[in-house]
């Protein structure tokens, strides 16, 4: 085991959030900025996302995932960001006091160097998220081969050149599942149907149009897979209708023949390291509680990207990574300035998740949120008391919305105001 290794800003995860954080930290003036990544190559999930649709906000053009990450990695190399690849962060300790301020410590494992302890003046958590697997769903039946998460199937097809199967059913309408429905058809498979338990699609509407409608792939709302059939290999699934009470409708079961089931039933922020460090987790998002500086409950630890809240667009992930990296650099150099007030953002009518959850009025901020149920018509986001409003043509759970709040308006609120409520009203 090697000795203590010291860096200025440590970033855990070399996906879009982590790389953007590294670039911003260097631009802000931090000297030794190191990104720790468990994979052999940087890029995170975008390495396997060979479809277009990335970068419209950031670069003003449509790119594939690898193209998007190539541009950010070029920025990182030009900025002098260091990458420590094939290095697994397996333990994170509670921050310790160092020179009168807190510093973060964690443990890494690398095949060449063995185990090292790292101390950083500040850390950005950018571990991303993971898919919900079959074991978390309680589906009846045996455990045949042929059941994959959509992301695992995507890696097999796009990076390993392997086909998971030839007759495919998909459970859930998460974006990766919709994209993989199209991908499987393009590779010659028969996609027999996409089954969604909710009465609405959970992914982006553009993916329904481009991935299902354009390829004549049927999808069914208010239906779910309830049983797997087959011993060695999957032979089919039982699908059941879901009633208004969110329970299976007795007698509605039907058998669907298939040799492969892909799961696209939700993403979970990857926060084992956050919990090890004693960081407060927001129940609604499953990620760290953060303020507008992307600072967690431990002052030297920042977080960004899907580890905080699952975004629909990678452009938002990179934007928040840049904010977290700049804040972490300022903290490391002893010049991070927080506001002198604190407000908690409270979800109002039809708002399901919000990020950030704390405001200190240090700077203007964009608040990201998702609605709980769809509104297919004109509606308005309101941040009260009297802070801001945003008119929308519609609001859907699968699409992230945003509302901008100004620091000067927050500072002007009455001294006894400690909450900001954001709600959705139908017009």
C-alpha positions in Angstrom: 0.0 0.0 0.0 1.4 3.4 -1.0 1.4 6.5 1.2 -0.9 9.5 1.3 -1.4 11.2 -2.0 -2.4 14.8 -2.1 -4.3 16.7 -4.8 -6.1 20.0 -5.0 -9.4 18.9 -6.6 -10.3 15.2 -7.0 -13.1 14.2 -9.3 -14.6 10.7 -9.0 -15.9 9.6 -12.4 -14.8 10.5 -15.9 -18.2 10.7 -17.5 -19.7 14.0 -18.9 -20.2 15.5 -15.4 -16.7 14.6 -14.2 -14.8 15.7 -17.3 -16.7 19.0 -17.4 -15.9 19.5 -13.7 -12.2 19.0 -14.4 -12.2 21.5 -17.2 -14.0 24.1 -15.0 -11.7 23.5 -12.0 -8.6 24.1 -14.0 -10.0 27.2 -15.6 -10.9 28.5 -12.2 -7.2 28.2 -11.2 -6.9 24.9 -9.3 -3.5 23.4 -10.0 -3.6 19.7 -9.5 -6.9 18.4 -10.7 -7.2 14.7 -11.0 -10.1 12.6 -12.4 -10.3 9.1 -11.0 -12.1 6.6 -13.3 -12.6 2.9 -12.8 -12.8 2.1 -16.5 -9.9 1.8 -18.9 -11.1 4.8 -20.9 -12.7 8.1 -19.9 -16.2 9.0 -21.2 -18.6 7.1 -19.0 -21.8 5.8 -20.5 -21.4 8.0 -23.6 -18.7 5.6 -24.9 -21.5 3.2 -25.9 -24.1 5.8 -27.0 -23.3 5.8 -30.7 -26.7 7.3 -31.7 -27.0 11.0 -32.4 -28.9 13.6 -30.2 -26.1 15.0 -28.0 -24.7 18.5 -27.9 -27.5 20.6 -29.3 -27.4 22.9 -26.3 -23.6 22.8 -25.7 -22.2 22.8 -29.2 -25.2 23.8 -31.3 -25.1 20.7 -33.4 -26.2 17.0 -33.1 -23.4 14.7 -32.1 -23.1 11.0 -31.1 -22.1 10.2 -27.6 -18.4 9.4 -28.4 -18.2 12.6 -30.5 -19.6 14.7 -27.6 -17.1 13.2 -25.1 -14.2 13.6 -27.6 -14.7 17.4 -27.7 -14.8 17.6 -23.9 -11.8 15.3 -23.4 -9.9 17.6 -25.8 -10.8 20.6 -23.6 -9.7 18.6 -20.6 -6.3 17.7 -22.0 -5.7 21.3 -23.2 -6.6 22.6 -19.7 -4.2 20.2 -18.0 -6.6 17.9 -16.3 -5.0 14.6 -15.1 -6.8 11.3 -15.6 -6.1 8.3 -13.3 -7.8 5.5 -15.3 -8.4 1.9 -14.3 -8.5 3.2 -10.7 -11.4 2.2 -8.5 -12.5 4.4 -5.6 -13.7 1.8 -3.1 -13.9 3.7 0.2 -14.6 7.3 1.1 -14.0 8.5 4.7 -15.8 11.4 6.4 -13.9 14.6 5.7 -11.2 15.6 8.2 -10.0 19.0 9.3 -6.8 20.1 7.6 -5.2 23.6 8.1 -8.4 24.8 9.8 -10.6 23.7 6.9 -12.1 20.4 5.9 -10.4 18.1 3.4 -11.7 14.9 1.8 -10.0 11.5 2.1 -10.7 8.4 0.1 -9.1 5.1 -0.9 -8.3 3.9 -4.5 -7.1 0.7 -6.0 -5.1 0.4 -9.1 -3.6 -2.8 -10.6 -0.1 -1.3 -11.0 0.1 0.8 -7.8 -2.0 -1.2 -5.5 -4.0 0.6 -2.8 -3.5 4.3 -2.1 -5.1 6.9 0.2 -5.9 10.2 -1.4 -6.4 13.5 0.4 -8.1 16.3 -1.6 -8.8 19.9 -0.7 -12.1 19.4 -2.4 -13.9 16.5 -4.2 -16.5 16.4 -7.0 -18.7 13.3 -6.9 -19.6 12.4 -10.5 -20.3 8.7 -10.3 -23.4 8.8 -12.4 -26.3 6.4 -12.0 -27.0 2.7 -12.5 -30.0 0.8 -13.9 -32.6 -0.9 -11.8 -32.0 -4.7 -12.3 -34.4 -7.6 -12.5 -33.7 -8.6 -8.9 -35.2 -5.3 -7.7 -38.5 -5.8 -9.6 -39.8 -9.0 -8.0 -40.8 -10.6 -11.3 -42.1 -14.2 -10.8 -40.6 -17.2 -12.5 -37.2 -18.8 -12.9 -34.0 -17.1 -13.7 -33.3 -17.9 -17.4 -30.6 -16.3 -19.5 -31.8 -13.6 -21.8 -32.8 -10.9 -19.3 -30.7 -7.8 -19.4 -30.8 -4.2 -18.5 -31.1 -2.0 -21.6 -27.7 -0.4 -20.9 -26.0 -3.8 -20.7 -27.5 -4.8 -24.0 -26.4 -1.5 -25.5 -22.8 -2.2 -24.4 -22.9 -5.7 -25.9 -24.2 -4.5 -29.3 -22.3 -1.2 -29.7 -19.0 -2.0 -28.0 -18.6 -5.8 -27.9 -20.3 -6.7 -31.2 -22.6 -9.2 -29.5 -26.4 -9.7 -30.0 -28.3 -10.4 -26.8 -31.1 -12.2 -28.7 -33.4 -12.2 -31.7 -36.9 -11.9 -30.4 -37.0 -9.0 -27.9 -39.6 -7.7 -25.4 -38.8 -4.5 -23.5 -40.1 -3.6 -20.1 -40.4 0.1 -19.4 -40.1 3.2 -21.6 -36.9 4.7 -20.2 -34.8 6.4 -22.9 -32.2 3.7 -23.1 -34.9 1.1 -23.7 -36.5 3.2 -26.4 -33.1 3.7 -28.1 -32.3 0.0 -27.8 -35.7 -1.0 -29.4 -34.5 0.8 -32.5 -31.0 -0.5 -32.3 -32.2 -4.1 -32.0 -34.4 -3.7 -35.1 -31.5 -2.2 -37.0 -29.4 -5.3 -36.1 -32.1 -7.6 -37.4 -34.0 -8.5 -34.3 -37.8 -8.6 -33.9 -39.0 -6.3 -31.1 -42.4 -7.7 -30.2 -43.4 -4.8 -27.9 -42.5 -2.3 -25.3 -44.6 -2.5 -22.1 -45.0 0.4 -19.7 -46.6 0.1 -16.3 -47.6 3.8 -16.2 -50.3 5.5 -18.3 -47.6 7.7 -19.9 -44.2 7.3 -21.5 -41.3 7.8 -19.1 -38.8 8.7 -21.8 -38.5 11.7 -24.2 -41.3 12.0 -26.7 -38.8 12.4 -29.5 -37.5 8.9 -28.7 -41.1 7.5 -29.0 -41.3 9.1 -32.4 -37.8 8.3 -33.7 -37.3 4.9 -32.1 -40.7 3.3 -32.0 -43.1 5.0 -34.3 -40.6 5.3 -37.2 -39.8 1.6 -36.9 -43.4 0.4 -36.3 -42.6 -1.0 -32.9 -45.7 -1.4 -30.8 -45.8 0.0 -27.3 -48.4 -0.6 -24.6 -49.2 1.6 -21.6 -50.7 0.4 -18.3 -49.1 -3.0 -18.9 -46.2 -4.8 -17.1 -44.2 -8.0 -17.3 -45.2 -10.1 -14.3 -43.6 -13.5 -15.0 -40.6 -15.0 -16.8 -40.8 -18.4 -18.6 -38.0 -20.7 -19.5 -35.3 -22.6 -17.6 -32.1 -22.4 -19.6 -33.1 -19.6 -21.9 -36.0 -17.2 -21.8 -38.9 -18.5 -23.8 -41.4 -15.8 -23.1 -43.0 -13.5 -20.6 -46.5 -13.0 -19.1 -47.8 -9.5 -19.4 -50.6 -8.1 -17.3 -52.8 -5.0 -17.5 -52.5 -2.5 -14.7 -55.7 -0.8 -13.4 -56.3 2.7 -12.2 -55.6 1.5 -8.7 -52.0 0.6 -9.9 -52.7 -3.1 -9.3 -52.8 -6.0 -11.9 -56.1 -6.6 -13.5 -57.1 -10.2 -12.8 -57.7 -12.3 -15.9 -55.8 -9.8 -18.2 -52.6 -11.9 -18.3 -51.3 -12.8 -21.8 -48.2 -14.8 -22.9 -45.7 -13.0 -25.1 -43.1 -15.2 -26.9 -39.6 -13.9 -26.8 -36.0 -15.0 -26.1 -34.8 -11.7 -24.7 -36.2 -9.2 -22.2 -34.6 -5.7 -21.8 -35.3 -3.7 -18.7 -35.7 0.1 -18.9 -37.4 0.7 -15.6 -35.5 3.5 -14.1 -32.1 4.8 -13.1 -30.7 5.1 -9.6 -28.0 7.7 -8.6 -24.8 5.9 -7.6 -24.3 7.1 -4.1 -22.6 4.4 -2.0 -19.5 6.7 -1.7 -21.7 9.6 -0.7 -23.2 7.6 2.1 -19.8 6.4 3.3 -18.7 10.1 3.6 -21.8 10.9 5.8 -23.3 13.1 3.1 -27.0 13.9 3.5 -29.1 12.2 0.8 -32.3 13.9 -0.6 -35.1 11.2 -0.5 -36.9 12.6 -3.6 -33.9 12.4 -5.9 -31.9 9.6 -4.3 -28.8 11.9 -4.7 -26.9 14.2 -2.4 -28.6 17.3 -1.0 -26.9 20.2 -2.8 -27.1 24.0 -2.9 -26.7 26.2 -5.9 -22.9 25.8 -5.8 -23.4 22.0 -6.0 -22.0 21.8 -2.5 -23.2 18.9 -0.4 -23.8 18.8 3.4 -20.0 18.3 3.8 -18.5 21.6 2.8 -15.5 20.2 0.9 -17.5 17.8 -1.2 -19.5 18.8 -4.3 -21.6 16.7 -6.6 -22.9 16.9 -10.2 -24.6 15.1 -12.9 -26.7 11.9 -12.6 -25.3 11.2 -9.2 -27.4 14.2 -8.0 -30.5 13.7 -10.1 -31.1 11.8 -13.3 -31.2 14.3 -16.2 -32.7 13.7 -19.6 -30.1 15.6 -21.6 -26.3 15.3 -21.3 -25.9 19.1 -21.9 -27.5 19.7 -18.5 -25.1 17.2 -16.9 -22.1 19.0 -18.3 -23.5 22.4 -17.3 -23.9 21.2 -13.7 -20.5 19.5 -13.8 -18.9 22.9 -14.8 -20.7 24.6 -11.9 -19.5 21.9 -9.4 -15.9 22.0 -10.7 -15.6 25.8 -10.5 -17.1 25.7 -7.0 -14.7 22.9 -5.9 -11.7 24.9 -7.2 -12.8 28.0 -5.4 -13.2 26.0 -2.2 -9.7 24.4 -2.6 -8.2 27.9 -3.1 -10.0 29.3 -0.1 -12.2 31.7 -2.0 -15.6 30.1 -2.2 -18.3 32.6 -1.2 -21.7 31.4 -0.1 -24.7 33.7 0.4 -25.6 34.8 3.9 -29.1 33.4 3.8 -30.4 29.9 3.3 -33.6 28.8 1.7 -35.0 25.3 1.2 -36.8 24.6 -2.1 -40.1 22.9 -1.4 -41.9 20.9 -4.2 -45.4 22.4 -4.8 -48.3 21.1 -6.9 -47.3 18.3 -9.3 -43.6 18.6 -8.8 -41.8 15.4 -8.1 -38.0 16.1 -7.9 -36.0 19.3 -7.7 -32.3 20.2 -7.9 -30.6 22.0 -6.2 -32.6 21.8 -3.0 -30.9 24.6 -1.0 -30.3 28.2 -2.0 -27.9 30.6 -0.3 -28.5 33.5 -2.7 -24.8 33.5 -3.6 -25.6 33.8 -7.4 -28.3 33.4 -9.9 -29.3 29.7 -10.4 -31.2 27.4 -12.7 -33.4 25.0 -10.8 -34.1 21.7 -12.6 -37.3 19.7 -11.9 -39.6 17.0 -13.1 -43.4 16.9 -12.8 -45.2 14.1 -11.2 -47.9 13.6 -13.9 -48.2 14.9 -17.5 -50.0 18.1 -18.4 -50.7 18.1 -22.1 -51.5 21.8 -22.5 -50.4 25.2 -21.4 -49.2 25.5 -17.9 -46.9 27.6 -15.7 -44.1 27.0 -13.3 -44.2 29.4 -10.3 -41.5 30.0 -7.7 -43.0 31.7 -4.7 -43.1 34.0 -3.0 -43.1 36.1 -6.2 -39.6 35.1 -7.4 -40.2 33.8 -10.9 -42.5 32.1 -13.4 -42.1 30.1 -16.6 -44.8 29.4 -19.1 -44.7 25.9 -20.7 -46.6 24.4 -23.7 -46.8 21.1 -21.8 -45.1 19.3 -18.9 -44.1 15.6 -18.9 -42.5 13.4 -16.3 -39.9 12.2 -18.8 -38.6 15.7 -19.6 -36.6 17.9 -17.3 -37.9 21.5 -16.9 -36.0 24.4 -15.6 -36.7 27.8 -13.9 -34.2 30.5 -13.3 -34.0 32.3 -9.9 -32.2 35.6 -9.3 -30.0 36.1 -6.3 -31.0 39.7 -5.8 -34.7 38.7 -5.6 -33.9 36.0 -3.0 -31.9 38.5 -0.9 -34.9 40.9 -1.0 -37.3 38.4 0.6 -38.5 39.2 4.1 -36.2 37.9 6.8 -38.7 35.4 8.1 -38.9 33.6 4.7 -37.0 30.4 4.7 -38.8 28.3 2.0 -39.2 28.7 -1.7 -42.1 26.8 -3.2 -42.0 25.7 -6.8 -45.3 24.4 -8.2 -47.1 23.9 -11.6 -50.4 25.4 -12.4 -52.6 24.5 -15.4 -53.6 27.5 -17.5 
